[in-house]
Amino acid sequence: MNPTAPRLALTLTAASLMVAANLLTATTAHADDSPSVPPGTEPSASAPVNVDANDPDLKLPEGATLAEAKVLDIKQVVEDQSGDERREDTNADVKFALQAEVLFGKDSAKLSAEARARISGIAEEIKTQNATRIRVFGFTDNLGSSAHGDVLSRQRANAVQAVLDQELNDPNVTFEVRGYGEQYPISSNATESGRKKNRRVEVSFPRTES
């Protein structure tokens, strides 16, 4: 018997276990369509677990074969130079995140003059993807009361949804609009730059199936 064969089998098995875990995570993220967990707000993955390649329990059973290779869901993130707008693309979804300062005045849900042009651009992408199910979620930082943040974030999400509805003018489009307040921060609330990123409105929708 080739003395390197068992070690090769162990290495492949450890790798396959990690791939399987990633596949399960990716599948679960898309299978869970619960509106209480906005897309992209799932906790970051923990550091990889150390695997002992010499562990006899990791040996492939006699006659077993590795599963067919699969392509994992890949996320592409593009942020403009100012950081005011962020776009995330996966195989399944498109998500835009606009910082609140771009859309609204301080502690306000009234859209600024620049806001409609930004939202119109998102509407054009929705048309390109032929999406009919749109999520509009508002978020704030952790300053002020939690109750105020919940109300303000919902009012801001409503304002963005109203413009999208006008731009799309499509009775087949349905919206899910929510205000999450200070929940699901994407940056630290310990600094103003972090809080600025957390004050945002996200618009997400499915990609066109290929």
Secondary structure, 3 states (H helix, E strand, C coil): CCCCHHHHHHHHHHHHHHHHHHHHHHHHHHHCCCCCCCCCCCCCCCCCCCCCCCCHHHCCCCCCCCCCCCCCCCCEEEECCCCCEEEEECCCEEEEEEEHHHHECCCCCCECCCHHHHHHHHHHHHHHHCCCEEEEEEECCCCCCHHHHHHHHHHHHHHHHHHHHHHHCCCCCEEEEEECCCCCCCCCCCCHHHHHHHCEEEEEEECCCC
